[in-house]
Amino acid sequence: MTKKSNSKQAICYFISLGCFLFLSACSEKTTVQFAASEQTVAKAAPGGSIQVNLKRSSKRTLGLPFVPTSHVTSEVLVPYTVSGTAQSGVIHNLSNGTLRIPAGAGGQPISFQILDGSFQGSKTIVVQLNAPSEGQLGEKTTHTVYLGDGEISGYITINNGDLTTQSQSVTLTFSASGVNQMYVTNIAGCGSGGSWEAYSTTKNWTLAQSNSLATVYVKFRDAALNETDCYSDDITHETFNPVTAGAVVIDGGDRDYHGHVSPGADGITGTSDDVHHDGWLFVEQIVNFALAGNLNNAPTDMLVVGSSHPCVQSITAKFGLSNQYSGGTDLQSVNLNNYKILYVPGSTFGTYSPADLQTLIDRKTDIQNFVNSGGSLVAFAEWGGHASLAFQWLELPLPFVVTQLGIVQEHLSKTQAAIDAGFTISDSDLSAGTPYHLAFSGPPDFNGLVPFVTDASNRVITLGFSSLLRKNVIMKPERKH
């Protein structure tokens, strides 16, 4: 039975920063699943075991983000139910129960004994995992044990079930019964690319794919040259160095179109008596977040796609940024790495064209490299005439879904992740900004982009991600970039 490739997903929980220091800490999400979906055990055997593994996903940035993670620090309880054609208490001793996976362990077996193997034909023991006490269920939640005359079987895991690796050199782990040889290959179907060798429980291996999902295949055979099916496991290879990534905010509103400041009594913008309009308070904190999370030491502050508008002028006055406006053929050739922030305004103001968005799509890899090299990214709603191209330049390993909502104004709320990241704007001020136009969905937790703002319908309106450089460190408020 060929083991199907998993769609490995990653989740990170965002961490803490001061008012001007919005940097994150990364953690993991635990996925619980069987190591294999089935196995065959001879009915004359004394018993067997069914391996349940923990897989941990790591923080992801915009393209190739990876950071190694440690084991969970608490015990994981996994309830399971038992069914099948083999009668519990008569043919075997396995019944409904709860598997306890100790803190720090990578998994735990469910063991069983065969009480009576005198039955005719074959019988099955079917074990179904239920929701664990921590994390979530993976893809393989059902395991079938075939009790029969002892057919050979086995399975493979890469790097003990890790989701990601920065090296193409990996360690394969095998488990098989009744076999003495194995055939390992990077080619699907196990028809070529390998050679028969003595069975071993581990093997060093080089992945064929880089910066993508890589799969390794194996089949086994016994002394009589009976072969198993071709089994497989996969892992995402990523060369990215996570500590260099900049900050990112993707907002489904066009509050930067409406939001701006006007001078107060002193007649000067950028001072404490400025008058705030519409969505400016949130824009101000977003830009502050981007500046604090920038790591690339670029010579110039901000590259704005399109032309100037009041909000960008307010940003310039508030933060003293030097800006360059880029569109048309200039956008095709501008060196992104000369800037601390790539700023893509909301499309309402008409500061850029669909052709400019297409240029961003054409430069998707450049944008990915810019962020992964420490540049920060701020982008607002792409809707209306830009809807068909909305955020297609945003590089993510799995599909990223943008839902066009039209013009919506519901109550908005910050998530705990936004609060932990240092956003202090009240939900009232957040909601008093402009209407919003987009909601985001896609890979669970958006491959590392963390929901920052949700609406009354629990739709995700704003996503964020900040540098991993100071993960697990709470910055002191007085320190500024």
Secondary structure, DSSP 8 states (H G I E B T S, - for coil): ------------------SS--------EEEEEES-SEEEEETTSSEEEEEEEEEEE----SSS--------SS-EEEEEEEESSS-BTTTB---SEEEEE-TT-SEEEEEEEBS----SS-EEEEEEE---SSSEE-S--EEEEEEES---EEEEEEGGG-SEES-SEEEEEEEEES-SEEEEESSGGGSSS--EEE--SEEEEE-S-SSSEEEEEEEEE-TT--B---EEEEEEE----GGG---EEEESB-HHHH-EEE--TTS-TTSTT-EEETTHHHHHHHHHHHHHT--S--SEEEEEES---HHHHHHHHHH---EEEE-THHHHH--GGGEEEEEE--GGG--S-HHHHHHHHHTHHHHHHHHHTT-EEEE----GGGGGGTTTTS--SS--EEEEEEEE---EEE-HHHHHTT----HHHHHTS--EEEEEE-SGGGGG-EEEEEETT--EEEEEE--STTTT----TT---
